[in-house]
């Protein structure tokens, strides 16, 4: 299932994206390879490509469970998780904001495994309960082309055909580290801008 939310003028979106790829480390912008990865989540990839070429500034609903799962978290706690992932861990996969929530794209299977790990972990009660989207679910992903309109947007956009995605153990690690930081009143300067800022925030070439 793939759903586009509004119509736009058709254009060669992948040519447009490739023209800006060279030398670009703008976390909030999808590259051509990143767009190809997103469309691979659709059941009919060719149809998805055609639709997104005609609606590049539109968000789309893509299914979870095969190419990626999504961990949907409170934005304040989510930014603490991202700080831990980037400062002390392996970095993150793609990350988006939608309707006041942060969506961390994770490895397939994470949605099923993470809740059980949180229940087992002694810090689980200190973690705002995430919403986990896996097999049988769909999520709204931001458009390929940034838009000024209110709606979903990328914090860390996909930039490769095979992005690294954290599994349940890595997401659990980030949750626990973020909870410990709050408990210890560990005040740090976030590497991420305020939630309403569209600024680019990190050089994704550092991702492991």
N, C-alpha and C positions, 0 to 999 in steps of 0.2 A: 504494500500500500504506500503510495506516494501522493501527497496532496499539495498543490501550490495555492497560495492564498490570494493572489490577485494577478491581473494581466499586465504585461509590459510589452514594449516594442521588440520584435525579434532582433537578435544581433549575434555575431560570432563571439560568444562570451569567453570561450577558451582561448581564442586568439587575444582577446582583450586582457585576460588574466596573465597570459604568458608574456605579453609586452612589458609588464611591470615586474616580472619575477627576478630578473638579473640584478644581483646586488641588493636585494630588498629583504630586510628583516623587520617587517612591520607585522607585529603579532596579530593585529586585528583584521588583517586582510588575507583572504583565501587565495592561495596560488592555484595554478591550473592543475597541478598534481593533487593538491588538496581537494579540489572540486571533483576530480575523478574518483578519489577515495570516498567522498560523501555519496556520490551517485551509485557507487558499488553496493551501497546498503539497500537500494531499491530492488524490488523483485525483477523488474525489467529495466536494465541499465540503459539501453538505447532509448527507451521512451523517456526515462528520467533526464537523460542528457538533452533530448529535444525540448522537453518542457522547461528545463532550466535555462537553455539558450534563449527562449522566448520570454522568460520571466526572471532575469538575473537579479533584480532588486526585490524579489519576493522571498519571504521565508517559505520553508517547505516542511511537511510532516514526513519523517523517515522512520522506518521500523527499526527497533532494537533487536538484539539477540543474536545476530549473525556476524555483522562487521564490528559492532560496538554495543556496549551497554551504557547507560547514563546514570550517574549518581547525582541526585538533585538535592542541594543543601541550602541551608540558611546562608545568605550572602556574607554576613560578617564572619561567621565561623568558617565559611568556605574560603575567604581570603586568608584566614590564619592557616588553613590547610595548605593553600598554595604557597604561602611564605615558607612553610616547612619543606614542602616538596622541592622548591627551587633553591632554598638556602642550604638545606642539609641532605636532600635526597636526590632522586634521579630526574627531577623536573616533572612536568605533567604532559598529558595528551591535550587535545583540543579542549577548550573551556568556553562556555557561552553564558550569557545572562538573558533571562526571559521571565517577565512578570515578577520581578523582584526576587528571583531565585537564581542560584548559580548551578550550572549543569556541567559536571566533570565527565568527559567521555572516558570510558574505561573498557577493559578487555571483556569480551563476551563471557558470561558466567558470573561476573562480579555481582550483578543484581541478585542472584540467587544465593551466593555465598556470604556476602558482606553482612546482612542482618544477623546471621548465626554467629559470625565472628564478633560482632559488637555485643551480642548477648553474653558471649563467653568472656570477653575482655572486662577486667575490673573497672576500667574507665568508661565503659559503655554508657552508664547512666549520665555521665558528664557531657556526652556528645549529643547535640540536637539531632533527633532522629532523621536520617536522610530518607528521601523517597527514591527507591531503586527501580529503574525501568529496564526490563530485560525482554526475553522472548515473549511475544504476544503484545508488547507495548509499542507505542510510537511516540516520538518527541518532535517538537517544532524546532528546527534548526535555523539559524540566521541566514540571510541572503548571501549570495556570492559577492555581490557588490554592496559596499557600505551605503546605508541610506540615512538621511536626516530624520526620517519618520520614526516615531516611537515604535518599538518592537524589539525582537530579539537581536542581540549583537554579540560578536566574538570578542572575548578577552585574549584567548590564544587560539588563533584560527588554524585549521589543518593546512599543512604546507608540503605534504609528501603523500605518495600513493600507499605507503606502509608506515603510518605514524606509530610511534611507541605509545602503548596504552597501559596505564597502571592496572594491575590485577587487584583482587580483593585484599590481599595481604598488604600491598603498598598503600591502598586507600585507608585501610585500618590503621596502619602506622601513622599516616598523616593525621587522622582523626585523633589518635591518642596523643601525639605530639602537640596538636593544637589545644586539646583539653588540658594537658599538663601546663602549657604556657599560660593559659587563663588562670588555672588554679594557683600557680606560683606568682601571679601578677607580673609575669615576664613581659614588660612593656618594650616593644620593638617598633622600629620604623618600618612600615610595610613597603615592599617593593612595588605594590600595586596602588594605583590612584584611587580616589573616592569612587563609589559605585556609579555616580552619574557622569564620570569623566570618560570621554572617548579616546584618551591619549593612548599611544602605544606604550607597552609597559615592559617588554623584555625581548631580548635577542634570542629567538627560538633556535638559532644554530647551536646553542649550548646544550640542547636536549640530548640526553643519552639514548 
